[in-house]
Amino acid sequence: MQHGRPVAVLGGVRIPFCRQNTAYADVGNLGMSVRTLGALVEKFGLHGQQLGEVAMGAVIKHSSDWNLGREATLSSGLSPLTPGITLQRACGTSLDSIIAVGNRIATGQIESGIGGGSDSTSDVPIVYGKSLRRRLLAAAAAKTFGDKLRTFKGFSPRELKPDFPGVAEPRTGKSMGEHCEDMARQWSISRDSQDEWAAGSHHKLAAAYERGFFDDLVVSFRGVSRDNVLRPDTSIEKLATLKPAFDRTSGNGTLTAGNSTPLTDGAAACLLSTDEWAARHGHEVLCHLRDAQVAAVDFVHGEGLLMAPTVAVPEMLARNGLSLQDFDVYEIHEAFAAQVLCTLRAWESEDYCRNRLGLAQPLGRIDPAKINPNGSSLATGHPFAATGARIVATAAKALQARGGGRCLVSICTAGGMGVVAILER
């Protein structure tokens, strides 16, 4: 990191990402995490080794998944003396877990560790409502059968209605897609430009698979060897036929199922260490985690929900004496095509950069050819807590293939936050 010991990224691995209720419908977070960590252990020959930490995350999980990081570690092939922790920051979760491990390495607490995450929108926790839960708990505590029966006095069938995981921001009641529609209107992002971006993501991911880029990054699971969200034959013309998904009544909706990420299951993880640990164990350092930053926006009072990376990036750049153009690769998470386009437009806006970011000049334009060169979330899918580790593993390999360079990683999250990082080789 910027301060302390250098943090080496040795590489990563993931299972193919799959649409909800398809290949991984009956697996769950623990099963996906175990397969991913096991594959990472196999890739780097870590069987029986004790690492300093395994930090995993999940956004949607059951109460029984009390510590996925530790439980997955115990089934991964690592030494059982390796501790594990579970973290959560919505879509930035596994980038945060990587940063957490990196910070511990930088400060000298540990020599090596794993950061990653998983998410299943197929295996979601569906629980009884409060009233029925209270009755069941009271019945369990009752001493006699009669007392147990009395806890159900006045019971109504309406109490059987379950509670599903929320899909809306608690403070606004609006979904992420509805918030992004607001952003697209604010920044005048057209439907055509969103569809073009989405089609490009699919084409780039398909090309990366064909040239073997993912051969050592993606491991097969449940009979799947490639992301089943990927549509190599996607075209702007096909995407143009889709109806708006979040604004279906005004006639002005631009976000569709094609230019938005689908609900997805999957897991990913990365191995980090000191340079010395990597050398002792015979591993190549693909790149270093140079710095990271987290920021938040006041989306409740009008700021765009997914605009926090626009704030986090200039704060991180200033600390490192870098400009927005000082990067060879940009990995910008594609929650929605509109969200990426809003971010890019904000960085080019003199008004936004001056009045919101406090900058004398706009951050400027990024060369589109350098953004997500191997495709991103619109084509891979987006298991919330797995995306950050997918991006870091992809970027690290891209920097290795280049023989050097610098990558900017940018991830927006629910709750109006953004997690960003600099990778450097």
Secondary structure, 3 states (H helix, E strand, C coil): CCCCCCCEEEEEEECCCEECCCCCCCCHHHHHHHHHHHHHHHHHCCCCCCCCEEEEECCCCCCCCCCHHHHHHHCCCCCCCCCEEEECCHHHHHHHHHHHHHHHHHCCCCCEEEEEEEECCCCCCCEECHHHHHHHHHHHHCCCHHHHHHCCCCCCHHHHCEECCCCECCCCCCEHHHHHHHHHHHCCCCHHHHHHHHHHHHHHHHHHHHCCCCCCCECCECCECCCCCCCCCCCHHHHCCCCECCCCCCCCCCCECCCECCCEEEEEEEEEECHHHHHHCCCCCCEEEEEEEEEECCHHHCCCCCCHHHHHHHHHHHHHCCCCCCCCEEEECCCEHHHHHHHHHHHHCHHHHHHCCCCCCCCCCCCHHHECCCCCHHHHCCCHHHHHHHHHHHHHHHHHHHCCCEEEEEEEECCCEEEEEEEEC
